[in-house]
Amino acid sequence: MSTIIIDPANLVYAKPVLMNDAEMHSCPGCSHGVVHKIIAELFHELGRTEKTIAVAPVGLAVFAYNFLDVDWP
């Protein structure tokens, strides 16, 4: 018998469609993980998932390559 850990009826938050299953490893207090999540939600809400090409800058933001499922040049 399987146990349902999260009842879909009670789900408050779901992982954005464009987010990969990579483990986040941002520094404590760093907002990069939050920004990656917001960007993924925004592209999905705008219906731009198939037409998104992203470029990540240097620093911790470069980990967006691991977290977002978009085309990278």
C-alpha positions as CSV (number, residue, x, y, z in Angstrom):
1,M,0.0,0.0,0.0
2,S,1.5,3.3,-1.0
3,T,1.2,6.4,1.1
4,I,0.4,9.8,-0.5
5,I,2.7,12.3,1.1
6,I,1.3,15.3,-0.6
7,D,-2.4,15.2,-1.3
8,P,-3.0,17.1,-4.7
9,A,-6.1,18.7,-3.2
10,N,-3.8,20.4,-0.6
11,L,-1.0,21.4,-2.9
12,V,-0.1,25.0,-2.4
13,Y,3.1,25.1,-4.4
14,A,4.3,23.2,-7.4
15,K,7.7,23.2,-9.1
16,P,7.6,25.5,-12.2
17,V,7.4,23.6,-15.5
18,L,10.7,24.9,-16.8
19,M,12.7,23.9,-13.7
20,N,14.9,20.8,-13.9
21,D,15.2,18.3,-11.1
22,A,18.8,19.6,-10.3
23,E,19.5,20.2,-6.7
24,M,19.8,23.9,-5.8
25,H,23.0,24.8,-4.1
26,S,22.7,28.6,-3.7
27,C,24.3,30.2,-0.7
28,P,22.0,30.7,2.4
29,G,20.3,34.1,2.0
30,C,21.2,34.3,-1.7
31,S,18.2,35.2,-3.9
32,H,19.5,33.4,-7.1
33,G,17.3,30.3,-6.5
34,V,14.2,32.6,-6.1
35,V,15.1,34.5,-9.2
36,H,15.5,31.3,-11.2
37,K,12.1,30.1,-10.0
38,I,10.4,33.4,-10.9
39,I,12.0,33.5,-14.4
40,A,10.8,29.9,-15.0
41,E,7.2,30.8,-13.8
42,L,7.2,34.0,-15.9
43,F,8.2,32.3,-19.2
44,H,5.6,29.6,-18.6
45,E,2.8,32.1,-17.7
46,L,3.6,34.2,-20.9
47,G,3.5,31.0,-23.0
48,R,7.1,31.5,-24.1
49,T,8.4,28.0,-23.1
50,E,9.1,26.9,-26.7
51,K,10.6,30.3,-27.8
52,T,12.9,31.0,-24.9
53,I,16.7,31.3,-25.4
54,A,18.6,32.3,-22.2
55,V,22.0,33.6,-21.5
56,A,23.4,33.4,-18.0
57,P,25.9,35.9,-16.6
58,V,29.0,35.1,-14.5
59,G,28.8,34.4,-10.8
60,L,26.2,32.2,-9.1
61,A,23.6,33.1,-11.8
62,V,25.6,30.9,-14.2
63,F,24.0,27.8,-12.5
64,A,20.8,28.7,-14.3
65,Y,22.2,26.4,-17.0
66,N,21.5,23.5,-14.6
67,F,18.1,24.6,-13.3
68,L,16.2,26.0,-16.3
69,D,15.0,23.8,-19.2
70,V,15.4,26.3,-22.0
71,D,17.7,26.6,-25.0
72,W,21.1,27.9,-24.2
73,P,23.3,29.3,-27.0
